[in-house]
């Protein structure tokens, strides 16, 4: 079966040196309408297969593997696994795409990267979708993620990997067995001894776990600086984006539109019809 996307990469720069960032391109490469989709903390570009497939007729859809994940190179200095570095990488990516503006869908960390870029004067982001993330990140949710981030065990089989993903990602909400297998197959790699490991640089946990205070992280100045139309998606049971924060996001800054999904925590996977429909309706509205 031929993949519905093309694989590319671009070289990006940090103080520690160059690294290669991989990305997938869906749709017509000549389409001036570009959508950039950026994944969560330990995930990768393939998380957007369903959404990209649904939008490829309307957009040139670009799905990068953030540094240290998927097919992208690992950073030489682990302390550079930070949002400002990722924002810089995305500016390089957009320059490679040779477009003046993009629409943006960001899940969790991908939303923080989008929020940081959208808040900059002269930002190239035209429309912004923040998937279960906002300007107040609940410390308890960060601590939950910290219990497993950077500690990928060696798993004896693919089935064991599926069970691990189902356990650590239970907050994604209900999915079919086939969907859980899809959510697993793109984030694990088979090892020479036949076992499986989650495929990301374990060192991404170093800056993430440097602050163990458990306090909420507040980023309101960034959100208030956003001027483009914004959609906030929230899992109704999210432990990372509180309901009061999501409501406040509809009243200040870009005064975002809010859509919640029942029975889902952190974060909606954008694999379900209602979730894809909400994003598509917002992005294609004139």
C-alpha positions as CSV (number, residue, x, y, z in Angstrom):
1,X,0.0,0.0,0.0
2,X,1.3,3.4,-1.0
3,X,1.5,6.0,1.8
4,X,-0.9,9.0,1.2
5,X,1.9,11.3,2.3
6,X,5.4,12.3,1.3
7,X,8.3,12.2,3.8
8,X,10.7,15.1,4.1
9,X,13.1,16.7,6.5
10,X,14.6,20.1,7.3
11,X,17.8,21.1,9.2
12,X,17.2,23.2,12.3
13,X,19.7,25.0,14.5
14,X,20.1,25.2,18.3
15,X,23.1,26.5,20.3
16,X,24.4,22.9,20.5
17,X,24.4,22.4,16.7
18,X,22.3,21.3,13.8
19,X,19.6,18.6,13.9
20,X,17.3,17.1,11.3
21,X,13.5,17.4,11.8
22,X,11.4,15.0,9.8
23,X,7.9,15.9,8.6
24,X,5.1,14.4,6.5
25,X,3.3,16.2,3.7
26,X,-0.3,15.4,2.8
27,X,-2.2,16.8,-0.1
28,X,-1.2,18.9,-3.0
29,X,2.3,20.4,-2.5
30,X,1.3,23.4,-4.6
31,X,-1.7,24.2,-2.5
32,X,-1.0,27.7,-0.9
33,X,-3.3,26.8,2.0
34,X,-1.2,25.1,4.6
35,X,-2.1,23.4,7.9
36,X,0.6,22.4,10.4
37,X,-0.3,19.7,12.9
38,X,2.0,19.2,15.9
39,X,1.8,16.3,18.3
40,X,2.0,15.9,22.1
41,X,4.9,15.3,24.4
42,X,5.9,11.7,23.6
43,X,3.9,11.1,20.4
44,X,4.7,11.8,16.8
45,X,3.4,13.0,13.4
46,X,1.4,9.9,12.7
47,X,-1.1,10.9,15.4
48,X,-2.7,13.1,12.7
49,X,-3.3,10.5,10.0
50,X,-7.0,10.6,10.4
51,X,-7.3,14.4,10.5
52,X,-4.7,14.9,7.7
53,X,-6.6,12.4,5.5
54,X,-9.9,14.3,6.2
55,X,-8.3,17.7,5.3
56,X,-5.8,16.8,2.5
57,X,-8.3,17.8,-0.2
58,X,-8.5,21.4,1.3
59,X,-5.0,21.8,2.6
60,X,-1.4,21.0,2.2
61,X,-1.1,19.3,5.6
62,X,2.3,19.3,7.3
63,X,2.9,17.0,10.3
64,X,6.4,17.3,11.8
65,X,8.1,14.9,14.3
66,X,9.3,17.3,17.0
67,X,13.0,16.9,17.8
68,X,13.7,13.7,19.7
69,X,10.5,12.0,18.5
70,X,9.6,9.8,15.5
71,X,12.0,10.0,12.6
72,X,13.6,13.3,13.8
73,X,17.1,13.4,15.2
74,X,17.7,13.6,19.0
75,X,19.2,16.8,20.4
76,X,22.8,16.9,21.5
77,X,21.9,18.9,24.7
78,X,18.8,17.4,26.4
79,X,18.1,20.7,28.1
80,X,17.2,22.1,24.7
81,X,14.0,20.0,24.7
82,X,12.0,23.1,25.4
83,X,9.1,25.0,23.8
84,X,11.3,28.0,22.7
85,X,13.5,25.6,20.8
86,X,10.5,23.9,19.2
87,X,9.1,27.3,18.2
88,X,12.4,28.1,16.5
89,X,12.3,24.8,14.6
90,X,8.8,25.5,13.4
91,X,9.8,28.9,12.1
92,X,12.5,27.1,10.1
93,X,10.0,24.6,8.8
94,X,7.5,27.3,7.7
95,X,10.4,29.0,5.9
96,X,11.1,25.7,4.1
97,X,7.4,25.5,3.1
98,X,7.8,28.9,1.4
99,X,4.4,30.2,2.6
100,X,3.5,33.5,4.4
101,X,0.8,32.0,6.7
102,X,-0.3,28.6,8.1
103,X,-3.2,27.3,10.1
104,X,-2.2,25.3,13.1
105,X,-3.5,22.3,15.1
106,X,-1.5,21.5,18.2
107,X,-2.2,18.7,20.7
108,X,-0.9,19.4,24.2
109,X,2.8,20.2,23.7
110,X,2.0,21.0,20.1
111,X,-0.6,23.5,21.3
112,X,2.0,25.2,23.5
113,X,4.3,25.5,20.6
114,X,1.5,27.0,18.5
115,X,0.5,29.3,21.3
116,X,4.1,30.5,21.6
117,X,4.4,31.1,17.9
118,X,0.9,32.7,17.6
119,X,1.8,35.2,20.4
120,X,4.7,36.7,18.5
121,X,4.4,39.9,16.6
122,X,4.1,39.2,12.9
123,X,3.1,35.5,13.6
124,X,2.5,33.4,10.5
125,X,-0.4,31.6,12.2
126,X,-3.8,32.5,10.6
127,X,-6.0,30.1,12.6
128,X,-5.1,28.2,15.8
129,X,-6.5,25.0,17.3
130,X,-5.4,24.2,20.8
131,X,-6.2,20.6,21.6
132,X,-6.6,20.2,25.4
133,X,-4.0,22.7,26.4
134,X,-4.1,26.3,27.5
135,X,-2.4,29.1,29.5
136,X,-2.8,27.2,32.8
137,X,-1.3,23.7,32.9
138,X,-2.4,21.8,35.9
139,X,0.6,20.6,38.0
140,X,-1.1,17.4,39.0
141,X,-1.5,16.5,35.4
142,X,2.2,17.2,34.7
143,X,3.1,15.0,37.6
144,X,1.0,12.1,36.2
145,X,2.8,12.4,32.9
146,X,6.2,12.5,34.8
147,X,5.5,9.1,36.3
148,X,6.2,7.4,33.0
149,X,7.9,9.9,30.7
150,X,11.5,9.0,29.9
151,X,11.2,5.5,31.4
152,X,10.3,3.4,28.3
153,X,10.5,-0.3,29.3
154,X,11.6,-3.1,27.0
155,X,8.4,-4.8,26.0
156,X,8.4,-8.5,25.1
157,X,5.8,-8.2,22.2
158,X,3.7,-5.8,20.3
159,X,0.7,-6.9,22.2
160,X,2.5,-5.9,25.4
161,X,3.2,-2.5,23.9
162,X,-0.5,-2.1,23.1
163,X,-1.4,-2.9,26.7
164,X,1.1,-0.3,27.9
165,X,-0.2,2.4,25.6
166,X,-3.8,1.6,26.7
167,X,-2.7,1.9,30.4
168,X,-0.7,5.1,30.1
169,X,-3.1,6.7,27.6
170,X,-6.4,5.7,29.2
171,X,-7.3,9.4,29.4
172,X,-7.5,9.4,25.6
173,X,-11.0,8.0,26.1
174,X,-12.7,5.0,24.5
175,X,-11.2,3.6,21.3
176,X,-11.6,0.4,19.4
177,X,-9.0,-2.4,19.6
178,X,-7.9,-1.4,16.0
179,X,-7.5,2.2,17.1
180,X,-5.4,1.3,20.1
181,X,-3.1,-0.8,17.8
182,X,-2.8,2.2,15.5
183,X,-2.0,4.5,18.5
184,X,0.7,2.0,19.4
185,X,2.3,1.0,16.2
186,X,3.6,4.4,15.3
187,X,5.2,5.1,18.7
188,X,7.2,1.9,19.2
189,X,10.1,0.4,17.4
190,X,11.2,-3.3,17.3
191,X,14.5,-3.8,19.0
192,X,17.4,-6.1,17.7
193,X,16.5,-8.7,20.4
194,X,12.9,-8.8,19.2
195,X,11.3,-6.7,21.9
196,X,9.7,-3.3,21.6
197,X,10.4,0.1,23.0
198,X,8.6,3.5,22.8
199,X,10.5,5.4,20.2
200,X,11.6,8.8,21.6
201,X,14.7,10.2,23.3
202,X,14.3,9.4,27.0
203,X,16.2,12.6,27.7
204,X,13.1,14.6,26.7
205,X,12.1,14.0,30.4
206,X,15.1,15.9,31.7
207,X,13.8,19.5,31.3
208,X,10.3,18.3,31.9
209,X,11.1,16.8,35.3
210,X,13.5,19.6,36.3
211,X,10.6,21.3,38.1
212,X,9.1,18.8,40.6
213,X,7.1,21.4,42.6
214,X,3.8,20.2,41.2
215,X,2.6,23.7,40.9
216,X,0.4,24.9,38.0
217,X,2.2,26.5,35.0
218,X,0.7,29.9,34.0
219,X,1.2,31.3,30.5
220,X,-1.5,33.9,30.3
221,X,0.7,36.6,28.7
222,X,1.3,34.4,25.8
223,X,-2.4,33.6,25.3
224,X,-3.4,37.2,25.7
225,X,-1.0,38.1,22.9
226,X,-2.8,35.9,20.4
227,X,-4.7,37.8,17.7
228,X,-5.9,35.0,15.4
229,X,-9.2,33.1,15.5
230,X,-8.7,30.3,18.0
231,X,-10.5,27.0,18.8
232,X,-10.0,25.2,22.1
233,X,-10.8,21.5,22.2
234,X,-11.1,20.0,25.7
235,X,-11.6,16.5,27.0
236,X,-14.4,17.0,29.6
237,X,-12.4,14.9,32.1
238,X,-9.0,16.5,31.3
239,X,-6.5,16.7,34.2
240,X,-4.3,19.1,32.3
241,X,-6.8,21.8,31.1
242,X,-9.3,22.8,33.8
243,X,-12.8,23.8,32.9
244,X,-12.4,27.2,34.5
245,X,-9.3,27.8,32.4
246,X,-11.0,26.8,29.2
247,X,-14.0,29.1,30.0
248,X,-11.6,32.0,30.7
249,X,-10.0,31.4,27.3
250,X,-13.3,32.2,25.7
251,X,-13.4,35.6,27.5
252,X,-9.9,37.0,27.0
253,X,-7.0,37.2,24.5
254,X,-8.4,35.9,21.2
255,X,-11.7,34.9,22.9
256,X,-11.6,31.4,21.7
257,X,-14.4,29.1,20.7
258,X,-14.6,26.1,23.1
259,X,-15.7,22.6,22.2
260,X,-15.7,19.8,24.8
261,X,-15.9,16.0,24.3
262,X,-17.6,13.9,26.9
263,X,-15.9,10.8,28.2
264,X,-12.5,12.0,27.2
265,X,-9.6,13.3,29.3
266,X,-6.2,14.4,28.1
267,X,-6.2,14.5,25.2
268,X,-8.7,14.0,22.3
269,X,-6.9,11.9,19.7
270,X,-8.7,13.5,16.7
271,X,-9.5,10.0,15.4
272,X,-13.2,10.2,16.1
273,X,-15.8,11.7,13.7
274,X,-17.0,14.4,16.1
275,X,-13.5,15.5,16.9
276,X,-12.4,15.7,13.3
277,X,-15.6,17.5,12.4
278,X,-15.1,20.2,15.0
279,X,-11.6,21.0,13.7
280,X,-12.7,20.8,10.1
281,X,-15.7,23.1,10.6
282,X,-13.5,25.7,12.4
283,X,-10.7,25.7,9.9
284,X,-12.8,25.8,6.7
285,X,-15.3,28.4,8.0
286,X,-14.9,31.6,6.0
